[in-house]
Amino acid sequence: MIEFKKDSVILSTGSNKQYDLPFLWLRDNCQCDECRIIETQEKQFLLHTVPIDISPKSVEVKDESLFVLWPDKHKSVIALDKIEKSGKTRYPEHKLWTSNFTPRSFDWSEFLDNKEIALEALRTFVSFGVIILNNAPKEPNSLELLSKRFGPVYETLFERIHNVSVNRHVYNVAHTSKGLPLHNDFASYKSQPSVQALHMLENECEGGESIIADGWEIVEDLRKDNPEHFNILKKFNVPFREFDENNETYAEAPIIQCSPDGSVESFRFSNQLMQMIDPSREDVKSFYKAYHEVSTRVHDSKYHSTFRLNEGEVLIVASLRVLHARESFIPNGKRHLQDAYFVYDNALNNCVI
């Protein structure tokens, strides 16, 4: 069950799993009361206080725990189930989708007041990147109430709760009756808002259907079909700008960003906010070929889910993943939408498995 190597031990467990545990890992993960703060279970042991070449005098398994004796006579104890749980995912699995997808709907009041419904909704949100809340209030600024599940509103330099209608402050194409192409908001922020809630207060106009697309599905298809295009979009910084007479926001960032394990964690796409790229930059030709390809895919209807967002409904998207758009509409009635931003980590950590 225990086999010593030069700088680690091999642990074989009853579940037929094998772990190669470095000596420094063993010392750093001691669970004893001396190495942890008893009241909070936070780690207080500091790794630099032991030699880098530290080696245990003995390691044994008993009572479903690992016991380690060190040269300074410190005794470490680590429960075996804790080692096994360290490799298990904490969050729901991401599930990609295309045009056949219909966002799942939940009742507004049940989402806010029923913990079981809220947990199911948040897990659905993390898996698919989008949900709809129906039977929402039709009073302005009701999005503030979502802070109960998503944490406080994430403020930008513009409005805290954004008002989108044709007879209000116009600083973006969304404030006109024109069609709004697929995008995510505030690509002009280095740290983009990661959750967007779009609350339809009134919708009497003809047209204006909502469109959403799973950006991660789009770029995963791109990676599979053309890894060179994927890689250039991952490393080439693109300038984005949004402004009005009082505010200026600007950021340069790649269109695709990945986590250390290579999985996509952000797809930044906004045709209307993208700025002129210095034509003398290296790889600009390669970038534009890749950008042309990903733009073609974004606007391919096979990735689109189209529906009408009615008054009293709230569309909530994981905005670093799901792009949203709006078809043009005829301003022959009242149409008032409010939107606000939240932090994805709050949703993620409220649905830990």
C-alpha positions as CSV (number, residue, x, y, z in Angstrom):
1,M,0.0,0.0,0.0
2,I,3.0,2.3,0.6
3,E,6.1,2.4,-1.6
4,F,9.0,4.9,-1.0
5,K,10.6,6.7,-4.0
6,K,13.4,9.2,-4.1
7,D,11.2,12.3,-3.3
8,S,7.7,10.8,-2.9
9,V,5.7,7.9,-1.7
10,I,3.3,5.8,-3.8
11,L,0.0,5.3,-2.0
12,S,-2.4,2.5,-3.2
13,T,-5.9,2.8,-1.8
14,G,-8.7,0.4,-1.4
15,S,-10.5,2.0,-4.3
16,N,-7.8,0.7,-6.6
17,K,-6.4,4.2,-7.1
18,Q,-2.7,5.0,-6.9
19,Y,-1.3,8.4,-5.8
20,D,2.3,9.6,-6.2
21,L,2.6,11.9,-3.2
22,P,5.7,14.2,-3.1
23,F,7.3,14.6,0.4
24,L,6.7,18.4,0.3
25,W,3.0,17.7,-0.5
26,L,2.7,15.4,2.5
27,R,4.2,18.0,4.8
28,D,2.2,20.9,3.3
29,N,-1.1,19.0,3.7
30,C,-0.8,17.9,7.3
31,Q,-4.2,18.1,8.9
32,C,-3.1,18.2,12.6
33,D,-4.2,20.9,15.0
34,E,-0.8,22.4,15.0
35,C,-0.7,22.9,11.2
36,R,-4.3,24.1,10.9
37,I,-6.3,26.9,12.6
38,I,-8.8,24.8,14.6
39,E,-11.7,27.3,14.5
40,T,-11.6,27.8,10.7
41,Q,-9.7,24.8,9.3
42,E,-7.4,27.2,7.4
43,K,-3.8,26.2,6.9
44,Q,-1.3,28.0,9.1
45,F,1.8,25.8,8.3
46,L,4.3,27.6,6.1
47,L,6.1,25.4,3.6
48,H,9.3,27.4,3.6
49,T,9.9,26.6,7.3
50,V,11.1,23.1,6.3
51,P,14.0,22.0,4.0
52,I,13.2,21.6,0.3
53,D,14.7,18.1,0.5
54,I,12.7,17.1,3.5
55,S,12.1,13.3,3.7
56,P,9.9,11.4,6.2
57,K,11.3,8.9,8.6
58,S,8.2,6.7,8.2
59,V,4.8,6.6,6.4
60,E,2.0,4.2,7.3
61,V,-1.7,3.7,6.8
62,K,-4.0,3.0,9.7
63,D,-7.6,3.8,10.6
64,E,-8.2,5.1,7.1
65,S,-5.6,7.8,7.5
66,L,-2.0,8.4,6.4
67,F,0.4,8.9,9.3
68,V,3.8,10.5,8.5
69,L,6.7,10.9,11.0
70,W,9.2,13.6,10.1
71,P,12.9,14.1,11.2
72,D,11.9,16.9,13.5
73,K,9.5,14.5,15.2
74,H,6.4,16.2,13.9
75,K,3.6,13.8,13.1
76,S,1.4,14.5,10.1
77,V,-2.0,12.9,9.6
78,I,-4.1,13.0,6.4
79,A,-7.4,11.2,6.0
80,L,-7.5,8.9,2.9
81,D,-10.9,10.1,1.9
82,K,-9.6,13.7,1.9
83,I,-6.9,12.7,-0.6
84,E,-9.5,11.0,-2.8
85,K,-11.9,13.9,-2.6
86,S,-9.2,16.4,-3.6
87,G,-9.5,15.2,-7.2
88,K,-13.2,15.3,-7.5
89,T,-14.9,18.2,-9.4
90,R,-16.8,20.7,-7.2
91,Y,-19.0,22.1,-10.0
92,P,-21.5,20.9,-12.5
93,E,-20.2,19.7,-15.9
94,H,-20.3,22.2,-18.8
95,K,-22.7,21.0,-21.5
96,L,-22.3,22.6,-25.0
97,W,-25.2,23.3,-27.2
98,T,-26.3,24.5,-30.7
99,S,-29.5,25.6,-32.5
100,N,-31.8,22.9,-31.0
101,F,-31.2,24.3,-27.5
102,T,-34.0,25.9,-25.5
103,P,-33.0,27.7,-22.3
104,R,-34.6,26.2,-19.2
105,S,-37.1,28.4,-17.4
106,F,-37.6,28.9,-13.6
107,D,-40.1,30.9,-11.7
108,W,-38.7,34.2,-10.4
109,S,-40.2,33.9,-6.9
110,E,-39.2,30.3,-6.5
111,F,-35.7,31.1,-7.6
112,L,-35.4,33.7,-4.9
113,D,-37.3,32.0,-2.1
114,N,-36.9,28.2,-2.6
115,K,-33.3,27.0,-1.9
116,E,-33.8,23.7,-3.8
117,I,-35.2,25.4,-6.9
118,A,-32.4,28.0,-6.7
119,L,-29.8,25.2,-6.5
120,E,-31.2,23.4,-9.5
121,A,-31.4,26.7,-11.4
122,L,-27.8,27.7,-10.6
123,R,-26.5,24.2,-11.5
124,T,-28.4,24.5,-14.8
125,F,-26.9,27.9,-15.3
126,V,-23.4,26.7,-14.8
127,S,-23.9,23.7,-17.1
128,F,-25.4,25.5,-20.0
129,G,-24.5,29.1,-19.4
130,V,-28.1,30.4,-19.6
131,I,-31.5,30.3,-17.8
132,I,-34.7,32.3,-18.0
133,L,-36.7,33.5,-15.1
134,N,-40.4,34.0,-15.8
135,N,-43.1,35.8,-13.8
136,A,-40.6,38.4,-12.8
137,P,-41.9,41.8,-11.5
138,K,-42.5,44.5,-14.1
139,E,-41.2,47.3,-11.9
140,P,-37.9,49.0,-12.8
141,N,-34.8,48.0,-10.9
142,S,-36.1,44.7,-9.8
143,L,-32.8,43.2,-10.9
144,E,-31.4,44.4,-7.6
145,L,-33.3,41.5,-6.0
146,L,-31.1,38.9,-7.8
147,S,-28.3,39.8,-5.5
148,K,-29.8,37.2,-3.1
149,R,-28.5,34.5,-5.5
150,F,-25.8,36.2,-7.6
151,G,-24.3,38.6,-5.1
152,P,-24.1,42.4,-5.5
153,V,-24.5,44.1,-8.8
154,Y,-21.3,44.5,-10.7
155,E,-21.1,48.2,-11.6
156,T,-19.6,49.7,-14.7
157,L,-18.8,53.3,-15.5
158,F,-22.2,53.7,-17.1
159,E,-25.6,53.0,-15.4
160,R,-25.8,50.6,-12.4
161,I,-29.0,49.2,-13.9
162,H,-28.9,49.9,-17.7
163,N,-32.0,51.1,-19.4
164,V,-32.4,49.9,-23.0
165,S,-35.0,51.7,-25.1
166,V,-35.1,53.9,-28.1
167,N,-36.2,57.1,-26.2
168,R,-33.4,57.1,-23.7
169,H,-29.7,57.9,-23.5
170,V,-28.1,56.6,-26.8
171,Y,-24.5,55.5,-26.6
172,N,-24.8,52.0,-28.1
173,V,-26.6,50.4,-31.0
174,A,-28.7,48.6,-28.4
175,H,-30.5,51.9,-27.8
176,T,-31.9,51.9,-31.3
177,S,-34.4,49.7,-33.1
178,K,-31.6,48.2,-35.3
179,G,-30.6,44.6,-35.1
180,L,-28.0,43.9,-32.5
181,P,-25.4,41.3,-33.6
182,L,-24.2,38.5,-31.3
183,H,-21.7,39.8,-28.7
184,N,-21.0,39.9,-25.1
185,D,-21.1,43.2,-23.2
186,F,-18.2,45.4,-22.2
187,A,-15.4,43.7,-24.2
188,S,-13.9,47.1,-23.5
189,Y,-13.2,46.0,-19.9
190,K,-10.1,43.9,-19.2
191,S,-12.2,42.1,-16.6
192,Q,-15.5,41.8,-18.4
193,P,-18.8,41.4,-16.5
194,S,-19.2,37.6,-16.2
195,V,-23.0,37.4,-15.7
196,Q,-25.6,39.5,-17.5
197,A,-29.3,39.6,-16.6
198,L,-31.6,41.1,-19.2
199,H,-35.1,42.0,-17.7
200,M,-37.9,42.7,-20.2
201,L,-40.2,45.2,-18.5
202,E,-42.4,46.0,-21.6
203,N,-42.4,44.5,-25.0
204,E,-45.2,45.6,-27.3
205,C,-43.1,46.1,-30.4
206,E,-43.2,43.9,-33.5
207,G,-39.9,42.0,-34.0
208,G,-36.9,42.2,-31.7
209,E,-36.6,38.4,-31.0
210,S,-33.6,37.5,-28.8
211,I,-30.8,35.3,-30.1
212,I,-28.2,33.4,-28.1
213,A,-25.3,31.2,-29.1
214,D,-22.9,29.1,-27.1
215,G,-19.6,30.8,-27.8
216,W,-17.6,27.9,-26.2
217,E,-19.2,25.4,-28.6
218,I,-18.3,27.7,-31.5
219,V,-14.6,28.0,-30.5
220,E,-14.3,24.3,-29.6
221,D,-15.5,23.5,-33.1
222,L,-12.9,26.0,-34.4
223,R,-10.2,24.3,-32.4
224,K,-11.1,20.9,-33.8
225,D,-11.3,22.1,-37.4
226,N,-8.6,24.7,-37.5
227,P,-6.2,24.7,-34.4
228,E,-4.0,27.3,-36.1
229,H,-6.9,29.8,-36.1
230,F,-7.8,28.9,-32.6
231,N,-4.2,29.5,-31.4
232,I,-3.8,32.9,-33.1
233,L,-7.1,34.1,-31.5
234,K,-5.8,32.9,-28.2
235,K,-2.6,35.0,-28.3
236,F,-3.4,38.1,-30.4
237,N,-4.5,41.1,-28.3
238,V,-7.5,42.9,-29.8
239,P,-8.5,46.5,-28.8
240,F,-12.1,47.2,-27.7
241,R,-13.6,50.6,-26.8
242,E,-17.0,51.8,-25.5
243,F,-17.7,55.4,-24.6
244,D,-20.1,58.2,-24.2
245,E,-19.7,61.9,-23.5
246,N,-18.8,61.2,-19.9
247,N,-17.0,57.9,-19.9
248,E,-14.3,56.0,-21.7
249,T,-13.6,52.3,-21.4
250,Y,-10.8,50.5,-23.4
251,A,-9.1,47.2,-23.1
252,E,-6.9,45.0,-25.2
253,A,-7.3,41.2,-24.8
254,P,-7.4,38.0,-26.9
255,I,-10.7,36.9,-28.3
256,I,-10.2,33.4,-26.7
257,Q,-8.8,32.8,-23.3
258,C,-8.1,29.4,-21.8
259,S,-7.3,28.0,-18.4
260,P,-4.0,26.3,-17.7
261,D,-5.5,22.9,-18.6
262,G,-6.4,24.3,-22.0
263,S,-10.2,24.5,-21.6
264,V,-11.9,27.6,-22.8
265,E,-12.9,30.1,-20.1
266,S,-13.6,33.2,-22.0
267,F,-14.8,34.1,-25.5
268,R,-14.6,37.9,-26.0
269,F,-16.6,38.9,-29.1
270,S,-18.0,42.3,-30.0
271,N,-18.0,43.5,-33.6
272,Q,-19.3,47.0,-32.6
273,L,-16.7,47.7,-29.9
274,M,-13.7,46.2,-31.8
275,Q,-11.2,49.0,-32.7
276,M,-8.7,49.5,-35.6
277,I,-5.7,47.2,-35.2
278,D,-2.3,48.6,-35.9
279,P,-1.6,47.1,-39.4
280,S,2.1,46.9,-38.8
281,R,1.7,44.4,-36.0
282,E,3.2,40.9,-36.4
283,D,0.7,38.2,-37.3
284,V,-2.1,40.7,-38.3
285,K,-2.7,38.8,-41.5
286,S,-3.0,35.5,-39.7
287,F,-5.3,37.2,-37.1
288,Y,-7.7,38.5,-39.7
289,K,-8.0,35.1,-41.4
290,A,-8.8,33.5,-38.0
291,Y,-11.1,36.4,-37.1
292,H,-13.0,36.0,-40.4
293,E,-13.4,32.3,-39.7
294,V,-14.7,32.7,-36.1
295,S,-17.0,35.5,-37.2
296,T,-18.5,33.3,-39.9
297,R,-19.2,30.7,-37.3
298,V,-20.7,33.1,-34.8
299,H,-23.2,34.2,-37.5
300,D,-24.0,30.7,-38.6
301,S,-27.6,30.0,-37.7
302,K,-26.7,26.4,-36.7
303,Y,-25.4,27.8,-33.5
304,H,-28.3,30.1,-32.8
305,S,-31.3,29.8,-30.4
306,T,-34.0,32.3,-31.2
307,F,-37.0,33.2,-29.1
308,R,-39.1,36.2,-27.9
309,L,-38.3,37.6,-24.5
310,N,-41.7,38.7,-23.2
311,E,-42.4,41.2,-20.5
312,G,-41.9,39.8,-17.1
313,E,-39.1,37.5,-18.3
314,V,-35.4,37.7,-17.4
315,L,-32.7,36.2,-19.6
316,I,-29.5,35.4,-17.6
317,V,-26.3,34.5,-19.4
318,A,-22.8,33.5,-18.4
319,S,-21.5,36.4,-20.5
320,L,-17.9,35.1,-21.0
321,R,-19.5,32.1,-22.7
322,V,-22.9,32.9,-24.1
323,L,-23.3,35.6,-26.8
324,H,-26.6,37.4,-27.1
325,A,-28.2,39.4,-29.9
326,R,-31.5,41.0,-30.9
327,E,-33.3,41.2,-34.2
328,S,-34.4,44.6,-35.4
329,F,-37.9,45.7,-34.3
330,I,-40.5,48.2,-35.4
331,P,-40.9,50.8,-32.6
332,N,-44.7,50.7,-32.8
333,G,-45.2,50.2,-29.1
334,K,-43.5,50.3,-25.7
335,R,-40.3,48.4,-25.4
336,H,-38.2,48.8,-22.2
337,L,-35.5,46.4,-21.1
338,Q,-33.2,46.7,-18.2
339,D,-30.0,44.8,-17.7
340,A,-27.4,44.5,-14.9
341,Y,-24.2,42.5,-14.3
342,F,-23.1,40.1,-11.7
343,V,-20.1,38.0,-10.8
344,Y,-20.0,34.4,-12.2
345,D,-18.0,33.1,-9.2
346,N,-20.9,33.9,-6.9
347,A,-23.2,31.7,-9.0
348,L,-20.6,29.0,-9.3
349,N,-19.9,28.8,-5.6
350,N,-23.6,28.7,-4.7
351,C,-24.0,25.5,-6.6
352,V,-21.1,23.4,-5.3
353,I,-21.9,19.7,-5.8
